Structure formats: structure tokens, C-alpha cells
Amino acid sequence: MARIGVISDTHGSLSSKIFDIFKDVDLIIHAGDIGKDEIITELETIARVSAVHGNIDGHDLLNRYPRQMVLDEFGLKIHVSHKDSHSAGSVDIAIQGHTHLAEIKRELGKLYINPGKASDSVVILEIDDRSIIDSKIVFL
């Protein structure tokens, strides 16, 4: 079984609670508004990180991280963007941030995830044998 931690809208600050919540994850996905590159460096001490930039991120982060991407992880296709999940296409999971409102919903066979603002909430996904076993919002 694999675990993915989903986070967004850190805005340059990372709660120490994140380290406990994400301690057993295999991958961390950051859905933009990183704030500063040190956030990614800190998250990489926990697990491998894939990230996109958001609307508040400066040129250094815009040049380092894409606006959106599609990951092929643990047998699932995952679209990640800061605020463009409507353009996710044919994927299993669409992740976006931006609204600061945590939400998990399933529509037309696709799981849509917004982890909310990192100071308030994150999402944990559990995947086994190319299937989503569990998805939950964890409030800080």
C-alpha cells in the first residue's frame, strides 16, 4: 500500500504538525502557492515531493515548478494544478488548491481533491493495487 500526502497554499510557512501527519507517506503533492522554495526542501525531508506553482509564487518558483502536471504514480494518473482542475482531462485524481477550502468529492469516476490551506488542513490518500482505498481530510 502507498500513501500520498496532499498539501497546498503553504504561503511560505509550514506547521510542525505536518511532519507528524505526513511521517508515513511515500509521496507529497503540493498544489501551489508554495511561498518560498524552503517549503519544498523541508517537505523533502519527509518524502519525495511533486509540486506546481500557484498565483502568489514568484519568478523563481514559476521557473522551477510547472503550472500543472500529470503524474503517473502507483498505477493512477493524477492531475495537479493550483486552480485548473477543470482541465484535468482523462485522469483518476484531480488535485487543486487555491480556494483554501478542503474538499474531496467524486464525479464521473474521478476523485477531486482540494486539501485546503496548509495551516488548516491536508489530505491523505491510501492507494493499493491501482485503487484508491481511502481519502481523508486531516484538520490541523
N, CA and C of each residue as an Amber inpcrd file, in Angstrom:
protein
   420
   0.8430000  -1.1850000   0.0000000   0.0000000   0.0000000   0.0000000
   0.8880000   1.2480000   0.0000000   0.4510000   2.2570000  -0.7260000
   1.1590000   3.5340000  -0.7920000   0.2950000   4.6220000  -0.1700000
   0.9700000   5.6050000   0.4000000   0.2760000   6.7580000   0.9870000
   0.8070000   8.0330000   0.3440000  -0.1170000   8.9190000   0.0120000
   0.2400000  10.2160000  -0.5710000  -0.2920000  11.3140000   0.3420000
   0.5660000  12.2780000   0.6640000   0.1440000  13.4690000   1.3880000
  -0.0860000  14.5900000   0.3910000  -1.2080000  15.2610000   0.5080000
  -1.5480000  16.3550000  -0.4070000  -1.6540000  17.6400000   0.4070000
  -0.9500000  18.6620000  -0.0730000  -0.8890000  19.9380000   0.6400000
  -0.9570000  21.0680000  -0.3780000  -1.4300000  22.2230000   0.0540000
  -1.4820000  23.3830000  -0.8250000  -1.4700000  24.6460000   0.0150000
  -1.1890000  25.7350000  -0.6420000  -1.3050000  27.0590000  -0.0310000
  -0.5440000  27.1640000   1.2870000   0.7380000  26.7910000   1.2380000
   1.5900000  26.9550000   2.4130000   1.9860000  28.4120000   2.6120000
   2.0090000  29.1850000   1.5350000   2.2950000  30.6280000   1.6090000
   3.5750000  30.9250000   2.3790000   4.5860000  30.0510000   2.2550000
   5.8720000  30.2900000   2.8790000   5.9990000  29.8280000   4.3110000
   4.9830000  29.1390000   4.8280000   5.0130000  28.7000000   6.2230000
   4.5030000  27.2690000   6.3310000   5.1910000  26.4650000   7.1330000
   4.8330000  25.0560000   7.2700000   4.6630000  24.7200000   8.7480000
   3.4690000  24.3020000   9.1300000   3.2010000  23.9150000  10.5150000
   4.0160000  22.6820000  10.8850000   4.5230000  22.6290000  12.0980000
   5.2670000  21.4580000  12.5660000   4.3790000  20.2140000  12.6050000
   3.0680000  20.3850000  12.6700000   2.1350000  19.2530000  12.6890000
   2.1980000  18.4480000  11.3900000   2.5860000  19.1040000  10.3050000
   2.6690000  18.4260000   9.0030000   3.6480000  17.2600000   9.0640000
   4.7330000  17.4230000   9.7990000   5.7520000  16.3780000   9.8760000
   5.1980000  15.1020000  10.5070000   4.3440000  15.2400000  11.4940000
   3.7080000  14.0570000  12.1060000   2.6410000  13.4630000  11.1950000
   1.8420000  14.3160000  10.5900000   0.7500000  13.8390000   9.7300000
   1.2960000  13.1110000   8.5070000   2.3800000  13.6190000   7.9350000
   2.9510000  13.0470000   6.7150000   4.0780000  12.0360000   6.9810000
   4.3330000  11.6660000   8.2230000   5.5190000  10.8550000   8.5420000
   5.5900000   9.5270000   7.8000000   4.4700000   8.9320000   7.4160000
   4.4790000   7.6320000   6.7410000   4.1110000   7.7040000   5.2640000
   4.1380000   8.8910000   4.6630000   3.7560000   8.9880000   3.2520000
   4.9300000   8.6360000   2.3440000   4.5900000   8.1470000   1.1470000
   5.5850000   7.7980000   0.1450000   5.8330000   8.9390000  -0.8330000
   4.8690000   9.8430000  -0.9210000   4.9240000  10.9600000  -1.8580000
   4.1310000  12.1130000  -1.2730000   4.6350000  13.3370000  -1.4670000
   3.8970000  14.5460000  -1.0970000   3.6330000  15.3220000  -2.3780000
   2.3800000  15.7030000  -2.5650000   1.9920000  16.5370000  -3.7040000
   1.6110000  17.9150000  -3.1720000   2.2800000  18.9430000  -3.7000000
   1.9880000  20.3240000  -3.3070000   1.2700000  20.9990000  -4.4730000
   0.0590000  21.4950000  -4.2150000  -0.7800000  22.0720000  -5.2600000
  -0.6800000  23.6010000  -5.3300000   0.5140000  24.1320000  -5.1320000
   0.7530000  25.5410000  -5.4130000   0.5750000  26.5140000  -4.2750000
   0.9620000  27.7620000  -4.5480000   1.1260000  28.8190000  -3.5520000
   2.0940000  28.3330000  -2.4750000   3.2600000  27.9410000  -2.9510000
   4.3310000  27.4240000  -2.0960000   4.8530000  28.5390000  -1.1900000
   5.1320000  29.6820000  -1.7670000   5.5910000  30.8340000  -0.9960000
   7.0930000  31.0240000  -1.0170000   7.8310000  29.9600000  -0.7490000
   9.2910000  30.0100000  -0.8420000   9.8050000  28.5800000  -1.0160000
  10.9220000  28.4510000  -1.7040000  11.4550000  27.1300000  -2.0500000
  11.8400000  26.3000000  -0.8320000  12.1370000  26.9550000   0.2840000
  12.4920000  26.2200000   1.5050000  11.3620000  25.2910000   1.9640000
  10.1350000  25.6200000   1.6130000   8.9980000  24.7540000   1.9630000
   9.1740000  23.3870000   1.3090000   9.5370000  23.3730000   0.0460000
   9.7550000  22.1070000  -0.6660000  10.9320000  21.3600000  -0.0480000
  11.9940000  22.0700000   0.2770000  13.1640000  21.4530000   0.9110000
  12.7780000  20.7890000   2.2290000  11.9610000  21.4590000   3.0330000
  11.5010000  20.8880000   4.3080000  10.6430000  19.6470000   4.0710000
   9.7300000  19.7190000   3.1100000   8.8680000  18.5720000   2.8170000
   9.6830000  17.3830000   2.3060000  10.7630000  17.6570000   1.5720000
  11.6030000  16.5840000   1.0480000  12.3360000  15.8150000   2.1470000
  12.3870000  16.3580000   3.3610000  12.9610000  15.6030000   4.4770000
  12.0090000  14.4980000   4.9280000  10.7500000  14.5780000   4.4990000
   9.7440000  13.5700000   4.8450000   9.6230000  12.5290000   3.7380000
   9.4630000  12.9930000   2.5050000   9.2450000  12.0970000   1.3550000
   9.5260000  12.8630000   0.0640000   9.5040000  12.1450000  -1.0310000
   9.6500000  12.7460000  -2.3600000   8.4930000  13.7240000  -2.5840000
   8.7810000  14.8460000  -3.2530000   7.7780000  15.8960000  -3.4570000
   7.6130000  16.1880000  -4.9410000   6.3520000  16.3020000  -5.3760000
   5.9970000  16.8290000  -6.6950000   5.1640000  18.0730000  -6.4390000
   5.4710000  19.1590000  -7.1490000   4.7890000  20.4270000  -6.8740000
   4.5190000  21.2130000  -8.1460000   3.4840000  22.0450000  -8.0750000
   3.1830000  23.0330000  -9.1090000   3.2230000  24.4080000  -8.4460000
   3.3860000  25.4530000  -9.2620000   3.3700000  26.7990000  -8.6850000
   1.9330000  27.3270000  -8.6380000   1.7520000  28.3440000  -7.8010000
   0.4490000  28.9890000  -7.6790000   0.5340000  30.4550000  -8.0020000
  -0.5690000  31.1570000  -7.8560000  -0.6500000  32.5530000  -8.2650000
   0.1540000  33.5060000  -7.3850000   0.5380000  33.1220000  -6.1690000
   1.3380000  34.0320000  -5.3360000   2.8370000  33.7670000  -5.4580000
   3.2030000  32.6920000  -6.1410000   4.6040000  32.3060000  -6.2240000
   5.3810000  33.2240000  -7.1700000   6.5910000  33.6000000  -6.7270000
   7.4470000  34.4880000  -7.5090000   8.1140000  33.7820000  -8.6730000
   8.8760000  34.5610000  -9.4430000   9.5070000  34.0460000 -10.6630000
  10.3960000  32.8370000 -10.4180000  11.1110000  32.8100000  -9.2870000
  11.9860000  31.6720000  -9.0160000  11.1850000  30.3740000  -8.9420000
  10.0180000  30.4050000  -8.3040000   9.1780000  29.2070000  -8.1940000
   8.4410000  28.9200000  -9.5010000   8.0360000  29.9660000 -10.2200000
   7.3840000  29.7730000 -11.5210000   8.3220000  29.0840000 -12.4980000
   9.5940000  29.4080000 -12.4200000  10.5720000  28.7830000 -13.3040000
  10.9350000  27.3650000 -12.8780000  10.7980000  27.0580000 -11.6090000
  11.1900000  25.7580000 -11.0840000  10.0570000  24.7270000 -11.1470000
   8.8240000  25.1710000 -10.9700000   7.6830000  24.2560000 -10.9090000
   6.6600000  24.6100000 -11.9850000   6.0510000  23.6020000 -12.6210000
   5.0870000  23.8800000 -13.6950000   3.7610000  24.4300000 -13.1510000
   2.9530000  24.9560000 -14.0630000   1.6120000  25.4400000 -13.6960000
   0.6860000  24.2670000 -13.4100000   0.8590000  23.1970000 -14.1720000
   0.0860000  21.9790000 -13.9530000   0.8890000  20.7960000 -14.4640000
   0.5310000  19.6030000 -14.0030000   1.2310000  18.3950000 -14.4410000
   0.3350000  17.1900000 -14.2550000   0.6720000  16.1190000 -14.9570000
   0.0020000  14.8370000 -14.7760000   1.0600000  13.8460000 -14.3160000
   0.8200000  13.2550000 -13.1620000   1.7170000  12.2530000 -12.5920000
   1.1540000  10.8690000 -12.8470000   2.0270000   9.9190000 -13.0630000
   1.6250000   8.5210000 -13.1260000   2.2680000   7.8640000 -11.9120000
   1.5040000   7.7460000 -10.8460000   2.0160000   7.2520000  -9.5710000
   1.1430000   6.1250000  -9.0440000   1.7960000   5.0310000  -8.6630000
   1.1220000   3.8990000  -8.0320000  -0.0240000   3.3750000  -8.8890000
   0.1620000   3.4570000 -10.2150000  -0.8260000   2.9430000 -11.1550000
  -1.9910000   3.8660000 -11.4290000  -1.9370000   5.0910000 -10.9370000
  -3.0200000   6.0560000 -11.1470000  -2.4840000   7.2990000 -11.8430000
  -3.3220000   7.9160000 -12.6640000  -2.9850000   9.1990000 -13.2900000
  -3.5540000  10.3110000 -12.4110000  -2.6690000  11.2540000 -12.0450000
  -3.0400000  12.3220000 -11.1140000  -2.7250000  13.6700000 -11.7520000
  -3.7510000  14.4780000 -11.9590000  -3.5670000  15.8450000 -12.4670000
  -3.4060000  16.7680000 -11.2640000  -2.3840000  17.6250000 -11.3100000
  -2.1340000  18.5740000 -10.2280000  -2.0420000  19.9720000 -10.8200000
  -2.7870000  20.8950000 -10.2420000  -2.7170000  22.3000000 -10.6370000
  -3.0760000  23.1350000  -9.4230000  -2.8660000  24.4280000  -9.5200000
  -3.2670000  25.2820000  -8.4000000  -4.7450000  25.6470000  -8.4940000
  -5.2100000  25.9150000  -9.7190000  -6.6240000  26.2840000  -9.8490000
  -7.2040000  25.9090000 -11.2090000  -6.7380000  24.8110000 -11.7740000
  -7.1880000  24.4110000 -13.1060000  -7.6690000  22.9660000 -13.1680000
  -8.3440000  22.4770000 -12.1370000  -8.7650000  21.0690000 -12.1730000
  -9.7910000  20.8140000 -13.2720000 -10.4500000  21.8710000 -13.7610000
 -11.4140000  21.7080000 -14.8600000 -10.7410000  21.2260000 -16.1460000
  -9.4250000  21.4240000 -16.2520000  -8.7060000  20.9840000 -17.4500000
  -7.9580000  19.6710000 -17.2100000  -8.4090000  18.8930000 -16.2340000
  -7.6860000  17.6870000 -15.8270000  -7.6780000  16.6020000 -16.8920000
  -8.6630000  16.5470000 -17.7540000  -8.6790000  15.5110000 -18.7900000
  -8.9680000  14.1350000 -18.2230000  -8.4350000  13.1280000 -18.8730000
  -8.7090000  11.7390000 -18.5020000  -7.7020000  11.2630000 -17.4550000
  -8.0320000  11.4870000 -16.1970000  -7.1790000  11.0770000 -15.0770000
  -8.0520000  10.4260000 -14.0050000  -7.3990000   9.8000000 -13.0500000
  -8.1260000   9.1810000 -11.9350000  -8.3830000  10.1630000 -10.8050000
  -7.4110000  11.0670000 -10.5940000  -7.4840000  12.0250000  -9.4930000
  -7.1240000  13.4080000 -10.0300000  -7.9010000  14.4250000  -9.6470000
  -7.6010000  15.8210000  -9.9880000  -7.4120000  16.5870000  -8.6810000
  -6.2200000  17.1570000  -8.5080000  -5.8830000  17.8830000  -7.2860000
  -5.6870000  19.3510000  -7.6260000  -6.2850000  20.2170000  -6.8070000
  -6.0380000  21.6480000  -6.9320000  -6.1100000  22.2900000  -5.5630000
  -5.5310000  23.4620000  -5.4450000  -5.5760000  24.2440000  -4.2150000
  -6.3880000  25.5060000  -4.4440000  -5.8220000  26.6390000  -4.0470000
  -6.3050000  27.9890000  -4.3280000  -7.4690000  28.4640000  -3.4630000
  -8.5120000  27.6720000  -3.2840000  -9.7120000  28.1700000  -2.6090000
  -9.5850000  28.2030000  -1.0870000  -8.6090000  27.4840000  -0.5310000
  -8.4090000  27.3470000   0.9150000  -9.5240000  26.5480000   1.5690000
 -10.3900000  25.9230000   0.7930000 -11.4890000  25.1120000   1.3080000
 -11.2140000  23.6380000   1.0330000 -11.0500000  22.8710000   2.0970000
 -10.7690000  21.4430000   1.9480000 -12.0090000  20.7190000   1.4300000
 -11.7820000  19.8440000   0.4330000 -12.9090000  19.1240000  -0.1570000
 -12.4030000  17.8740000  -0.8720000 -13.1640000  16.8090000  -0.7300000
 -12.9420000  15.5950000  -1.5040000 -14.2970000  15.2090000  -2.0750000
 -14.3630000  15.0370000  -3.3890000 -15.6170000  14.6230000  -3.9990000
 -15.3270000  13.7420000  -5.2010000 -16.2840000  12.9110000  -5.5380000
 -16.1570000  12.0370000  -6.6990000 -17.2490000  12.4150000  -7.6930000
 -16.8040000  12.6710000  -8.9300000 -17.7340000  12.9860000 -10.0120000
 -17.2890000  12.2640000 -11.2700000 -18.2230000  11.5980000 -11.9090000
 -17.9710000  10.9220000 -13.1780000 -16.7280000  10.0250000 -13.1160000
 -16.5790000   9.3040000 -12.0050000 -15.4890000   8.3560000 -11.8540000
 -14.1390000   8.9590000 -11.5260000 -14.0980000  10.2630000 -11.3060000
 -12.8410000  10.9540000 -10.9920000 -12.9110000  11.4890000  -9.5630000
 -11.8070000  11.3580000  -8.8270000 -11.7350000  11.8960000  -7.4780000
 -11.1370000  13.2980000  -7.5480000 -11.8720000  14.2890000  -7.0490000
 -11.4050000  15.6740000  -6.9980000 -10.9940000  15.9870000  -5.5620000
  -9.7940000  16.5570000  -5.4210000  -9.2640000  16.8470000  -4.0870000
  -8.7840000  18.2810000  -4.0250000  -9.1840000  18.9820000  -2.9770000
  -8.5980000  20.2560000  -2.6080000  -8.2190000  20.1090000  -1.1400000
  -6.9200000  20.1410000  -0.8120000  -6.5120000  19.9280000   0.5750000
  -6.7710000  21.1180000   1.4940000  -7.2230000  22.2370000   0.9340000
  -7.4350000  23.4330000   1.7370000  -6.1310000  24.1650000   1.9950000
  -6.1580000  25.1220000   2.8820000  -4.9620000  25.9010000   3.2380000
  -4.1300000  25.0900000   4.2250000  -2.8190000  25.0140000   3.9880000
  -1.9330000  24.1380000   4.7620000  -1.9340000  24.4250000   6.2630000
  -2.2430000  25.6270000   6.6610000  -2.2970000  25.9200000   8.0950000
  -3.5630000  25.3630000   8.7390000  -4.5090000  24.9240000   7.9120000
  -5.7770000  24.3930000   8.4160000  -5.9700000  22.9070000   8.1520000
  -5.5510000  22.4260000   6.9680000  -5.8630000  21.0430000   6.5960000
  -4.9450000  20.5330000   5.4900000  -4.8600000  19.2120000   5.4060000
  -4.1640000  18.4940000   4.3370000  -5.0030000  17.2600000   4.0200000
  -4.5980000  16.5070000   3.0050000  -5.3090000  15.2780000   2.6470000
  -4.3190000  14.1120000   2.6380000  -4.7810000  12.9700000   3.0800000
  -4.0160000  11.7230000   2.9980000  -4.7790000  10.7690000   2.0930000
  -4.0690000  10.2240000   1.0970000  -4.6310000   9.2110000   0.1950000
  -3.9320000   7.8850000   0.4610000  -4.7020000   6.8110000   0.4750000
  -4.1320000   5.4720000   0.5690000  -4.4950000   4.7290000  -0.7030000
  -3.4680000   4.1700000  -1.3380000  -3.6430000   3.5120000  -2.6300000
  -3.0820000   2.0990000  -2.5350000  -3.8310000   1.1440000  -3.0620000
  -3.3740000  -0.2410000  -3.0900000  -3.8290000  -0.8830000  -4.3910000
  -2.9160000  -1.5240000  -5.0700000  -3.2360000  -2.2520000  -6.2930000
  -3.9980000  -1.3810000  -7.2930000  -3.4670000  -0.1730000  -7.5430000
  -4.0310000   0.7740000  -8.5090000  -5.4320000   1.2800000  -8.1530000
  -5.7970000   1.1550000  -6.8880000  -7.1130000   1.6080000  -6.4320000
  -6.9590000   2.5440000  -5.2410000  -7.8560000   3.5230000  -5.1610000
  -7.8840000   4.4280000  -4.0190000  -8.6400000   3.7210000  -2.9050000
  -7.9380000   3.3800000  -1.8380000  -8.5370000   2.6740000  -0.7120000
  -9.2200000   3.6590000   0.2350000  -8.5610000   4.8030000   0.4610000
  -9.1020000   5.7850000   1.3930000  -8.6030000   7.1730000   1.0230000
  -9.4180000   8.1600000   1.2650000  -9.0320000   9.5580000   1.1060000
  -9.6770000  10.3230000   2.2440000  -8.8520000  11.0610000   2.9710000
  -9.4210000  11.7810000   4.1180000  -8.7550000  13.1300000   4.3000000
  -9.5640000  14.0800000   4.7450000  -9.0830000  15.4000000   5.0990000
  -8.6160000  15.3170000   6.5440000  -7.4210000  15.8190000   6.8110000
  -6.8930000  15.8700000   8.1640000  -6.7950000  17.3400000   8.5530000
  -7.5500000  17.7220000   9.5830000  -7.5330000  19.1060000  10.0530000
  -6.4520000  19.2760000  11.1130000  -5.6810000  20.3670000  10.9990000
  -4.5910000  20.6160000  11.9280000  -5.1150000  21.1800000  13.2350000
